[in-house]
Amino acid sequence: PVTRLWFNVPAGRRTISVEVGLMAEAYAETVPYGDRTDGIELVITEEPSGGPFRPLFSRLMNPRDQPADRGIQALECTADFAADTVVQIAVLPGPNGSFARDWALIGRINIK
């Protein structure tokens, strides 16, 4: 399922870090291949007051086909922010747009 979280970010250079992963049961070999998750996408977007949205970070994670994507992944990006900026952190379906078993886990979120 789609998850969207919004945060007010103080002006200045900030690093945003997010822990995210998929439950192992979502891609387990005991699940028929076509029923397994095709992954998720983590997207971080800047939404400045009165300005256009700006993509900051995007990462596809497909633990079914990419063993390195298994477990909790620590992802981060750094950007300069103007005053009155909102950041959206979104977990979206994988590359095929399928929601099948997209059992995402969101861990620690830090904005420094």
N, C-alpha and C positions, 0 to 999 in steps of 0.2 A: 504494500500500500504506500501511497505517496505521503511523505511527512515533510512539513515545512515549518521551520522555526525562525523567528525574527528577533534580532538583537539590536539595540541602540549602541553605536560604537563611538567612543570619544574621538575627537579629531586627532590626527597625527599618524605616525607609522605604527601599525599594529600587526601582530602575528595571530592568526586564527588557527587553532588546532582542534581537530575533531577525531575521536575514536569511533570507528564504525566497522561493522562486519555482518556476516550472515550466519544464522544458526546452521550448524552442521547437518541437521535433519532436512534442510532445504535442498541439499545437493547429494545426500547420501546414496551410495550404490544400491541400497535396498529399495529405493524409489525408482520407478520406471524412468528412463532417461528423459522422455518427453514431458514428464510431470515435474522434473527438477527445475529449480530456478535457473534462469539464464543470466542472473546477476542483477546488480543495482548500479545506479549512478549517483555519486555524491556531487552536488553542485553548490558552490558558494557564489552569491551574487551581491554586489553593492547596489543599494537603492538610495541614491542621494536625494535630498529634498529638492524638488523642482528640476531635477536632472534626469537624464536617461539611465536606465539600468546598465550596469557594467559587470560582465562575467569576470570572476576572479580566479576560479578554480573548478575543474571538472575531472572526475576519475571514475571510470567504469571498473567494477569489480565483478568478476565471473569465477567464483570458486569451483563451480562445476567443471570448467574446462581449464582453469589456471590455478594449479595448486598453490602458487605464491599468494593468491588472493584469499586464502583460507585464514580463519581466525580474525581477531580484532586487528584492524589496520589503523595506524596513527598517521593521519594526513594533516598537512598544514600549508598555509599560504601567507604571504606577507604583502601588505599594500599600504598606501598612504590614503587617509580618509579626511574628507572635509567635515566641518561641523554639521550636525543634524543628519548624520548618515545612518541608515539602517542596513544591516547585513542579513541576508536570508541564507540559511543552510537548509538544503533540500535533499531528501533521499527519494529518488525517482526509479521507475522500472528500468530494467536492463536494455540492451541494444535492440531487442526485438519488440519492446513495448509490452512484454508479458508481465503480468502480476503474479504468475504462478509461484507460490512458495517464496515470495520476496520477504522473508522473515528477517528483517534487518534489526540489528542491535546498535543503538547509539550509546556510546559511553561518554567519557569526559569531553566537555567543550570548554576551551580556554580562549579568551581574547585578551592579549597582553599588549 
